[in-house]
Amino acid sequence: MDHMDRRSFLMRGGLGALALSLPGVLETVSGAPGPLTALARATDGPLLRPGSAGYRVAQPGFNLAYAGRRPLAILQPVNAGDVAEALRWAAERNVRIAARSGGHSYAGYSSPDRGLLVDLRRMRGVRVLGNGHVRVGAGAQLIDVHRVLSARGLTLPTGTCPSVGVSGLTLGGGYGLSSRMFGLLCDRLVAAEIVTPDGRRRRVDARHDPDLFWALRGGGGGNFGIVTAFEFAPAHARRAAWFLMRWPWEQAEEVLDVFLRLAPTTDRRLTALCTLSTAGSVTVLGQYYGTEARMRSIIGPLRRISGASFSSGTSSTMELVQRWAGCLDRTVTECHTAGTRTGGQLPRERFAAASGYLRRVPNGAGIRRLTALIERRRAQGQGGALIVDAYGGAIADVAPTATAFVHRRELASVQAYTSFAAGREALARRWLADVRGVLADVGSGFAYQNYIDPRQPNWAHAYYGANLGRLADLRRIHDPDGVLRFAQAIPLRAPV
């Protein structure tokens, strides 16, 4: 800690109440070495404390709706030993602890208020191994992974946001625009290095701690330990065809109906998503691991809907990553969240979201209820979108109980996403409540854990379904004292 008047420091940093509530954690007023100093001495990576420039840069997550959360310190580990020390330290003092990879937790759960934040950004190496697998540090952002893989003609099925961290995406499942062809990101995981809450470092795979390995493939981030590295089996792919179609809003119901009948059941080499937007349009985009001519034929039913604008092409896998990330006009360095990497320029957002799954195509009334949600948000004068991701293909090849990711038989996911200005959150939350009500009627009753929603009813069942009981048993084995705790942590005992 910088040398300054202690009271001034506490008042300036807004930490007076924190000092009173956690007197055994913050440094002592007398200046004698305290627990934070002990943690700093036990670890190799920097420990950032409130008031420091490093803390101010590292503190915010991606979602500015939770920017007010203030960890008592931020550890940036450089090795698994640092992570083990952090977990032991938090357990001994009953301090909340959470890990952050990219910081994109929809509910801000990777920003532990008055807890210890383990910021993994310094553990972000990406290396192709001799066996063709790739070892990825837990702090890597997706665009960094693709930069290394694309140079080798390899790819992984990741999402479209380039600055999302590999950890959260993998642990919650990991859907992306290659998933109908190559499966979910968790399906490509062959091993993980993890530190469990007892401070034990483990390498888990199908033969070593297979139950824990099962849980890490879809059981959600932050439930069983802190993963420090992943080993994936990437797919071979250098190029793919792509398309983008847009219609005026008047065609929204027809487009959504045709999309849901086509995209989840067609040639698995095609993965596509449909977006209904308050901007007054409906779009469908996707990529296809085959010829552009064949792709055009497959999406013929969509192209026959009147009023469409259409563009397509064939690109390298890296160009596709940058296209869907909106980074074609940026360098790879710039295509990181500002403040998370030197040179990163992508802005943070203030947003809220909800999600659900469709098991079958809704009838006409159900389709109208979905499109009416966007019309309602537009009438409020606010922005928002429904993003519909086609499932099927390789996703459905895996049994719902083979990994912790249970949503293998769904037709599509529906994500409602809205950004809002400071002070307009209540209006956004009311709209999302309407969304949940509609999805409860037309959907399957489940939701995607990576679109984690702090107001999701019956969330444990919605995220994990029939796998919840096994996950709760494993949570009780590996974290019986609830060291890793947050509002939607897997319960130590499954609800009856």
N, C-alpha and C positions, 0 to 999 in steps of 0.2 A: 504494500500500500504506500502511496506517496505520503511524504511527511507533511501533515497539515493539521489544523485544529480538528479534533475528532468530532466535536459537536457540529462544526461548520460542514464537515464532510457528510455527516448523517442527514442534516437538514437539506443540504444542497442536492443530495441524491435521493431525497424522499424516503430515506431508510430508517427514520426514527422508530416507527412502529415495528419494522422488521427487526431492529436491534432488540426491542423489548420482547418480541415474541420468540426470538431465537438466540438468547444470550449465550448459549453454549456453542454456537456455530460461528457467529461473527467474531472478529478479533476482540479481545478484552479492551475495555476503555483505557486501562493503564498502559496499553501498548505492548504488554507481554505477549509472546507467541501464543496463538490460539489455533483452533482446529483448521482454519483455512491455510494458515502457514504450514501446518503439519502436512496437509494435502499437497501444497505446492512443493514441499521438500521431498515428498515421496514419489513425485511424478516427473517425467522428463519434458512433457509438453507444457506450454504456458497456462497459467491459471489467471484469468482476467477477472478483475474485481470492479464493482460499481465505481464510477467516477473516472475510470481510465479510458483512454481513447480506444484501445482495443475492445473493451467491453461495449462501448457505444456502437462500434461497427458490427460486432458479432451478435448483439442482443436481438434485433428484430428478426422474426420469421418472415415467410412470404406473405401471409395474410395479415394485413394491417389492422383488421378488426380486433386482433389480439395483441396489438403493439404495446398495450399497457402492462403486459406481464413482465416482471422483473426477476430473473434468476438471482440468487444471492451471490453466485459466481459462475463463470463459464470456463470449463476445462477443455482445452484443445489437445487431446491425446495424440501422441505420435507412435504409439505401439499398444499392443494388447495389455501389457503390464500396467500402463496408465489407466486403462479402462477397469482393470481388476481392482486397482487401488481406489478408484472413484466409487465403484460399487460397494466395496468393503467400508469405505468412509461413510457413505450415505446410510448403509445398513446399521452401522454402529451408532449413528446419531439420529436415526429415524428422520432423515431428511429426504424429501421427494427428489427423485433423480429421473432424468429423461435424456435420451440420445437424439441428436439431430443430424440428418444427412444433408438433404436439400432444404429442409425447413418448410415444406409444403403441406404439413398437416392441416386439413380443412378446418379442424376445430382448435388449432393452436396447441395440440397436446405435446408437441416437441419444444414448447416454451414453458418450462415448469416455474410458475410464479412462486417466489421464495424457496426455490429448490436449486439443485445443482444441474446445470445444463452441460451435457457432454457433447461438444461440437466436433464432429468427426472430419471436418474439412481437410485436416492435415494428413488423413489416411485415405488418399484418393488415387493411389497408383492403379494403372490398368496394364496388365501384362499377359500376352499370349504365351501359353505354356507349350512345352514340347509335345504333349499329347493332343494338342489342338484345342484344349480348353482355354478359358481366359480367367485370370484371377483379377478380381476387382475389389479395390479397397472400399470400405463401407461409406466413405465420404465422397465418392465420385458422383458427379452429376452426369445425366444421361448423354449429353453431347460429347463429354470426354470419353465415354465408353465407345461411342460410335466412331469417333475420330480414329481410335486405335484399330477397331475391328474392320472398318471399311477399307483401310489400307491393305488388309489381308484378304479381302473378298469375303468377309464374315459379317454376320449381323445377329442381333437379338431382338425379340419382339417387345419393344418398349413403347411408352406413351409418347405423345407429341410435344409435351412441354420439355424444352431442352435442359432446364435447370433443376428439374425434379431429381432428388437423390435416389440412387439405386436401391438403398436399403428399404425405405418405406414402400416403394413400388413393388419390390420383390416379395417382401414379407406379407403384403396384403393380397397378393395374386399377380397383378401386373398385366393389364390389358393394353394392347397397342395395335397399330395398323398393320401388323404382320401376324396377329394372333390366330386368325382362322387358318393360316398356313403353318405357322411354327409353334402354336400353343401360347400359353401365358408365360410371362417371364419366370415365374416360379416353377414351371414345367421344365425349364432349361437349367435349373439349379441342380448341380451334382454334389456339392459339398458347401459347408459354411463353417467359418471359424467364429466362435461365439464365446463370450464371457457370461456365465450365469450369475445370478445375484449373490451366490456364495463366494464369488471371486475366482471361481475355477475356469480355466481356459480349456475349451474343447474344440475338436474338429469333428463335425457330425456329417454323416452321409448315410446311404442306404444300409451300410453294414455297422456303422459305429453310432450309437445312440439313435437308432432309426425312428423311434417315437418322436424325439425332439426334432429330428430332420423332417418328419411328417408335419409337425406343427409349424415349422418355419416356412412351409410352402402354402401360405394363405391364411395363417393364424393371426395375422396382423402384427404390426410393429410395436415394440415396447412391452410385450407380454411375457417373454421367457428369458430375456437377457439382452445384451448389447452385442450385435453381430459386428465383427471387425473386418471381415473379408468374405467374399463370395467366390465360388468357382462355378462357372457356367459352361455348358456345351453349346457354343454358338452354331448357327446354321450357315451354310454356304450360300451366299447371294451377293452379286455385284450390281445388278440393275433390276429395275421393275418399272412397269407402266403405271401411270397415274391418271386420274381424271378429277375434274371439278365441274359440278353443274349447279345452276342457280335458277330459281323460278320466282315469279312474283307471289306475294302472300296468298292470293286467291287460289293457288294450286296446292296449298299446304296439305289439305286433307288427302287429296289424291296421291301426292308424292309420298306422304308418310305411309299410307296403306300399301302402295306398290313396293316401297322400300322394305317394309316388314315382311312382305310375302316373298321377296326376292333375295335380299342380302344375306340373311342367316342360313339359307338353304342352298345357295348356288355353289359353283366351283370354289373349293376352299382356298384356291390361290388368290382369291379376292377378299379383302377386308375393307369394309366401308362404314361410314357413319353419316347420319342425317342430323342437321341442325335446324331447328325452328327458332327464329330470332325476332326480337322486338324491333329490329332494324327494318322489318317489313318484307322479309324474304325467307325462303327455305332453300337450303343447300344440301347436296350430297357430294361427298368426296371419298376417294379410296385409292388403293394401290393394288396392283395385280402382278404376280410373279409369272409372267408369260408375255405374249406379244400384245402390242397395243390394239391390233386388229381384233384379236380374240376378246380382249377386254371390252371393246366397243360392242361386240355382239352380245356378250353376257349382260351388259347393262341396257340392252335394247328396250326393255319395258319402261325404264325410266326415261330414256331418250325420246320415247314416243309421247310423253306427256307434253302438251303444248306449252309454249312460252319459255322454254329452257334456253339458257345460255350454256355453252359447253366448251371446255378446253381440256386437252389431254396431252400426254407426251411420254417419253421414256427417259429415266434419269438414273444416275448412280444412287446407291443406297444412301450415301452421305448427302447428296443433293436433296433426296427425299426427306431426310431428317430435317434439314434446314428449311425446306419448303413448308412442311407442316408446322414447324416451329415459328414461322414468320421471320426467319433469319437469313433468307437468301441474299439480302443486301447488307448483312453484317458478317464480320469475321467470327470464327468459332470462339475466339477469346471474348468478343463482345456479347456472345450469345449465352451469358451467364447472368444470374441475378446480381444486380449492383451490390457491392459490398461483400459478396461471397467469394469472388475471385478478382484479382487485379485485372482491371480492364473490363469487367462485366458491366453491361449497360441495360439489361432488362429490368423494367420497373417492378416493384411490388404492387399488390392489389389489395383492396378492401372488399371482401366478398363473403357470400354465404351460399350454401348449396344443400341439396337433398337428392336422394336417388331412390330408384326402385327397379324391379325387373319385370319384364313381360314374358310369360310362359307361352302365350299364344297371341295371334294378331287380334287386337280388340275389334269389336263390331263397329259399325258406322257411328253409333252414339258414343262409344268409347274413344274413337279417333277424334270426334268433335270435341269431347271434353278435354283432350290433351291440347289440341290447337287453341281452344278457348283460354287455356291458362296463359298463353303468350299474349293473346288479345287483352286479357285482363291486366297483365303487367304493363303493356303498352298504354292502356288507358290511364294508368297511374302516372304516366310520363316518365317511367323508369326503364332501364335496360335489363335484359335478361334473355335466357335461351334455354331450350330443352335440347339436349344432345343425346342422340339415340345411337348406341354402339351395337353393331350386329355381332352376335355370338355364333355358335355352331362350329363346323369344321373341326380343327384339331383341338379346340377347347372341349368339345363334347366327346372326344375320343377317350378322355380320362374319366374314370368313375368318380362320382361325387365324394366318395369316402377314401379314394386313393391318396389324396392330399387333403390338407385342411381347407382348401378352397372348394366350397360345396356347390357353387352356382354353375354347374356343368350342363344342366339341362335347360337353361333359360334361352329364350329366343333372342333377347336383346336387353341391354340395360338402358335406363333413362336417367339422365342427370339433369337436374334443374340448377342453373348457375346464374347468379346475379351479383354484379358489383354495385356498390352504393357509396355515396358521399358520407362523410362524417355527419352524424345526426339523423341519417335516414335509415338506420338499421331496422327499426321497428316495422316500417312499411315492407321492407324486404322479407323480414321474418314472417309477416302475415301472409305474404304471397307464397312463401315456401310451405306454410301450413296448408294452404289450399292445394298445393302440388301433392303433398303427402296424402291428403284426403282422396284425390283423384287416383293416385297410384295404388292406394289401398283397395280401391274398387276395381280397377282394370288390370292391376298387376298381380304378381304371385305372392306378395307379402314379404319378399326378401329385399335386401339392399346391399350395395357394394361397399365393403369395409374400407377401401381406399378412398371412397368419397365420404369419409366418416362425418357423421351428422350429430351434433350434440343434442338435437331435439328429435331424433328418430325414435318413435315408439317401439317398445319391445326390441331394442337394438341388438341384444345378444343373440336372440333367435334370428333376427333379420340378417345379421352378418354371417352367422355360422351354422344355422339350421341344425341338421342332424349331427353335425360334428361338434356341437357345443359341449356335450358331456365329456367327450374324450379330451377336448382342449382344456376344460376346467380341471380334469384329473391331472393333466400334465403341468398346468400352471401351479397346482397345489404341490406337486413334486419338486418343481424347479424354483418356485418362489413362494414357499409356504408362509412367509412373513409379510408378503405384499410389499416388498421393497420397490418394485416397479408398479406404481399405482397412478392411475389417472381416471377420469370420470367414466370412460368406457373400456377400461381394462377388462380382459376376460375374468369373470368371477372365479374365485377359488372353489366355489361349488356351483354347479349348474342349477338354474332355477327349476323347481319341480313343475 
